[in-house]
Every structure is written in structure tokens, then in C-alpha cells.
Amino acid sequence: MADALEPKQLTTYFALMEAVSLLQHAVTQQLQAEGGLSYVQFELLARLADSSEPLTMTELADGVVYSRSGLTHQAGLLEKAGLVTRAPSAEDQRATVVAITEAGRALVAKVLPGHVEVVRRLLVAPLSTSDLDALGSIMARVRDHMRAEPPRSVATRRGRVL
């Protein structure tokens, strides 16, 4: 059995997880109230709106850290709502590319001010500039460490890497 986390490590872990849960809950409520979107749907639309070209489903799944089947379902809901389009890739017929529509861009523009307000109020407000710099640096290092693992899109249903 693995050794237990030290008290400071455990305290830090629980504080991080609670803060992330509280922030994600508030953001999810705002997105639902102002745009009828789930957090994942907003994340997909925001990534597509920020991209100069359509993205493959694999790129989206890796970017938002979501399962392939879950992403397919969410993209289908967004497509049915007229917020994205899906089509076979011109470069790889096995791949599907997703593009944001004008309606999708308009919805992102509608919910973004409220999203920014929630993030600013809950995450940014209690931090000094140096705190924000330190937190950004630490979280980028942790994210990069975690992203060094193979992306979820290459894992099979049994958890093996292809």
C-alpha cells in the first residue's frame, strides 16, 4: 500500500479540490443561467471560437480533458442547437472536424462577460498580483506535469495505451 500523504500535502490537496469545486459550481450556474450551457459545452465553444480553424474531435477531447464518447454526445447537442458543425476531415477521412457557427460565436459573446465576472470575483479578487503570478506559475507547472502523461484520447476502453 502506498504511504499516506503528509498532513501538509493532504491539506493542500483538499484545499485545491474544494476551491476548484466551488469555482466550477459557480461558473456552471452562471453558464446555465445565461446561456443554457454546461461547463463542457462552454469550454468546447470557447476553444473553437479561439481557434482560427476547425478542430478535430481528438484535439477537442485532449484540450478539454473529456472522454471521446462524452465529447461526441456534447458535440451532437451543440450541432443540433446550431452552435457547431461537424464534417469529415479533408486530410484524414477517419477524423471529424468541428467548427463553430455564428450562432455559437454569439452565444460565447453573450455568456463571456458573466463568466469573467464570476472568475474575477471568486478567483482573482482575493489574490495580489504576486499571488496571481505565483499561482499561475505553480498551476502551469502542475498542468504541464500532468499533460506529460499520454492524452486520454489514446487510451483504449480498457485503459491501455494504443
C-alpha positions as CSV (number, residue, x, y, z in Angstrom):
1,M,0.0,0.0,0.0
2,A,1.2,3.5,-0.8
3,D,2.3,5.7,2.1
4,A,-0.2,8.3,3.2
5,L,0.1,11.9,2.2
6,E,1.8,14.1,4.8
7,P,-0.5,16.4,6.7
8,K,0.6,19.5,4.7
9,Q,0.2,17.6,1.4
10,L,-3.3,16.4,2.4
11,T,-4.3,19.9,3.5
12,T,-3.1,21.4,0.2
13,Y,-4.8,18.7,-1.8
14,F,-8.2,19.2,-0.1
15,A,-8.0,23.0,-0.3
16,L,-7.2,22.8,-4.1
17,M,-10.1,20.3,-4.7
18,E,-12.6,22.4,-2.7
19,A,-11.6,25.6,-4.4
20,V,-11.9,24.0,-7.9
21,S,-15.3,22.5,-7.0
22,L,-16.6,25.8,-5.7
23,L,-15.4,27.8,-8.7
24,Q,-16.7,25.2,-11.2
25,H,-20.1,25.1,-9.4
26,A,-20.4,28.9,-9.6
27,V,-19.2,29.0,-13.2
28,T,-21.6,26.2,-14.2
29,Q,-24.6,28.0,-12.6
30,Q,-23.7,31.2,-14.5
31,L,-23.3,29.5,-17.8
32,Q,-26.6,27.6,-17.4
33,A,-28.5,30.7,-16.3
34,E,-27.2,33.0,-19.1
35,G,-26.7,30.6,-22.0
36,G,-28.2,27.2,-21.2
37,L,-24.8,25.7,-21.4
38,S,-22.9,23.1,-19.4
39,Y,-19.3,23.9,-18.5
40,V,-18.0,21.4,-21.0
41,Q,-20.2,22.9,-23.8
42,F,-18.9,26.3,-23.0
43,E,-15.3,25.0,-23.0
44,L,-15.8,23.4,-26.4
45,L,-17.4,26.6,-27.9
46,A,-14.7,28.8,-26.3
47,R,-11.9,26.6,-27.7
48,L,-13.5,26.6,-31.2
49,A,-14.1,30.4,-31.0
50,D,-10.4,30.9,-30.1
51,S,-9.2,28.8,-33.0
52,S,-8.5,30.1,-36.4
53,E,-9.6,26.8,-38.0
54,P,-11.9,23.9,-37.2
55,L,-10.5,21.4,-34.7
56,T,-10.7,17.6,-34.8
57,M,-12.7,15.7,-32.2
58,T,-9.5,14.3,-30.9
59,E,-7.9,17.8,-30.5
60,L,-11.1,18.9,-28.6
61,A,-11.1,15.8,-26.4
62,D,-7.5,16.3,-25.4
63,G,-7.9,20.0,-25.0
64,V,-10.9,19.8,-22.6
65,V,-9.9,16.5,-21.0
66,Y,-13.1,14.8,-21.8
67,S,-13.9,11.3,-23.0
68,R,-14.3,10.7,-26.7
69,S,-17.8,9.3,-26.3
70,G,-18.8,12.2,-24.0
71,L,-17.4,14.7,-26.4
72,T,-19.3,13.1,-29.3
73,H,-22.5,13.4,-27.3
74,Q,-21.8,17.1,-26.4
75,A,-20.8,18.0,-30.0
76,G,-24.1,16.4,-31.2
77,L,-26.1,18.5,-28.8
78,L,-24.2,21.6,-29.9
79,E,-24.7,20.7,-33.5
80,K,-28.5,20.1,-33.0
81,A,-28.7,23.6,-31.4
82,G,-26.9,25.1,-34.5
83,L,-23.8,26.2,-32.5
84,V,-21.3,24.0,-34.3
85,T,-21.0,22.0,-37.5
86,R,-19.2,18.6,-37.9
87,A,-17.8,17.2,-41.0
88,P,-15.2,14.6,-42.2
89,S,-11.7,15.9,-42.3
90,A,-10.3,16.7,-45.7
91,E,-6.9,15.4,-44.6
92,D,-8.0,12.3,-42.8
93,Q,-11.3,10.7,-43.6
94,R,-11.3,8.9,-40.2
95,A,-11.3,12.2,-38.4
96,T,-14.2,14.5,-37.8
97,V,-13.6,18.3,-37.7
98,V,-15.8,20.6,-35.7
99,A,-16.3,24.3,-36.5
100,I,-18.2,27.0,-34.5
101,T,-21.1,28.7,-36.2
102,E,-22.0,32.4,-36.0
103,A,-24.7,31.4,-33.5
104,G,-22.1,29.7,-31.4
105,R,-19.8,32.7,-31.5
106,A,-22.8,34.9,-30.5
107,L,-23.6,32.7,-27.5
108,V,-20.0,32.7,-26.4
109,A,-20.0,36.5,-26.6
110,K,-23.3,36.6,-24.6
111,V,-22.1,34.4,-21.7
112,L,-18.4,35.6,-21.6
113,P,-18.9,38.8,-19.6
114,G,-20.7,36.9,-16.8
115,H,-18.1,34.2,-16.9
116,V,-15.3,36.7,-16.5
117,E,-17.2,38.3,-13.6
118,V,-17.5,35.0,-11.7
119,V,-13.9,34.2,-12.2
120,R,-12.7,37.6,-11.3
121,R,-14.9,37.7,-8.1
122,L,-14.1,34.2,-6.9
123,L,-10.5,33.5,-8.1
124,V,-8.8,36.8,-8.8
125,A,-10.2,39.2,-6.2
126,P,-8.6,37.6,-3.1
127,L,-5.2,37.4,-4.8
128,S,-2.4,40.1,-5.0
129,T,-0.5,40.5,-8.3
130,S,2.4,38.4,-6.8
131,D,-0.1,35.7,-5.6
132,L,-1.6,35.5,-9.1
133,D,1.9,35.3,-10.6
134,A,2.9,32.5,-8.2
135,L,-0.4,30.6,-8.6
136,G,-0.2,30.8,-12.4
137,S,3.4,29.6,-12.4
138,I,2.6,26.7,-10.0
139,M,-0.5,25.6,-11.8
140,A,1.2,25.8,-15.2
141,R,3.9,23.5,-13.9
142,V,1.4,21.1,-12.4
143,R,-0.7,21.1,-15.6
144,D,2.4,20.5,-17.8
145,H,3.5,17.6,-15.5
146,M,0.0,16.1,-15.8
147,R,-0.1,16.7,-19.6
148,A,3.2,14.8,-19.9
149,E,1.1,11.6,-19.5
150,P,-0.4,10.2,-22.7
151,P,-3.6,12.1,-23.6
152,R,-6.9,10.4,-22.8
153,S,-7.7,10.1,-26.5
154,V,-5.0,7.5,-27.0
155,A,-6.3,5.2,-24.2
156,T,-8.5,2.3,-25.1
157,R,-11.7,1.5,-23.2
158,R,-9.7,-0.9,-21.1
159,G,-7.2,1.8,-20.1
160,R,-4.3,0.6,-22.2
161,V,-2.4,3.0,-24.5
162,L,-2.6,2.2,-28.2
